[in-house]
Amino acid sequence: MYIGIGEVLNAAAEDPSVKVAVLTGTGKWYSSGNDLSNFTEYMPPGGIQELALISQKVLNDICDAMIKFPKPLIAAVNGPAIGLGVTALCLCDLVYCTDNATFKTPFVSLGQSPE
């Protein structure tokens, strides 16, 4: 999913018909955070070290796409936001929240470091 967001933002940055980009969730959620099983189910040949490098590149690519986006980037937080969905909000130009928006950064309780 993160790769797709970066790709879409990069394409929108180059498209003159796009004047603004809005990030929002589907249904009752803005973002549900990482599915941690992705880190155990997909193990590249280089093991955990290669997985860490791949994950770092994906995170860098999405952050770069958001930071370098030349048009207004708006987040419409329509419900719970967890993990990267929360920490990436500071990369948006404007953040709107509904009354149902909540924010959780469970990194420490999961034994992880934040982005």
N, C-alpha and C positions, 0 to 999 in steps of 0.2 A: 504494500500500500504506500509506504513512504517513497519508494522509487517513483511510483505513479504521480504523486503530488508534485514532486520536483520536476518531472517531465512535463506535466500540464502547465505548471507555472512558467517554465522556460519557453514553451510554445506560445503561451499567452503573452509573454513579454515581447515576442517578435511579431505578434499579430496586431496590425493597426486597427482592426475592428474591435479589439478588446480594450475597454477604457478603464476597467476596474476588475479585481478578482475578489470573490467572497468565498471564504472557507466556512463550511457548516457541516453539521452531522445529519444523519438520517434517522427518522423516527424520534425517539425520546433522548438519544445520546448525541453528544458532540464528538467524543472520542472515548474509546474503552481502554486505551493503553496497549502496550505490546502484549501479544500472546506469547508468554514465556516458553511455551512448548516449541516455538519456532527455533529457540536456541538449542534444544536438545534433539529435535527431530531431523534437523538439517545440519549435518556436520561435514564440512568440506574435507578433501584429502589431507590438507595441512593441519587438521585438528582445530583446537580451540584458538590457537594463535591466528590462523587464517580466518576463522570466523570473526574474531575481534577486528581484524583489518577490514573485512568486508563490511561489518556493522559500522565501523568508523567512517568508511567511505560513504555509505548510504546516509548516515546522519549529516556528514559534512555537505553532501550534495543537496539535501533538502534545505538545510540552513542557508547555504549559499544562494539557492534559488529564491528563498524568501527575502534574504537581505538585499540581494541585487535586483529584486523585482522593481521595475521602473515606474510602475503604476500603483495607484492606491490598492493596498492589500487589507481586506477587512475580514475579521473573524466574527461570525454570528453564532455565539455559543448558545445552543438551544437545549442544553441539558447537561448531565454530568460530563466532566472532562477529566481524564486521568493521564498521568505521565507526560509524554511528549506533547500531547494535546494541550497541556497546561503550560509547560515551559516554553513552547514555541509561540505562545500568544504575544510575548514581548517583541517578537519579530514582525508583528503586524502593525499597520499604521493606525488602525482603529479596531476596538473590540466592543461589540454589542453583546449583552447577555440578557437572556430571558429570566423570569422569576424562578425558573426550574434549574438554572445553571448552578453547578457545584464544582469544586475543584479539589483534586487529590493528587498528591505527589508521593507515591508509596515507595520510593526508591530505597530508603534506608531500611524499612521493614522487610524489603525483599532482598536485602544484601547487595544492592546495586548502587552505583554512583549516578547522580543525575547527569543529564546531557550537559 
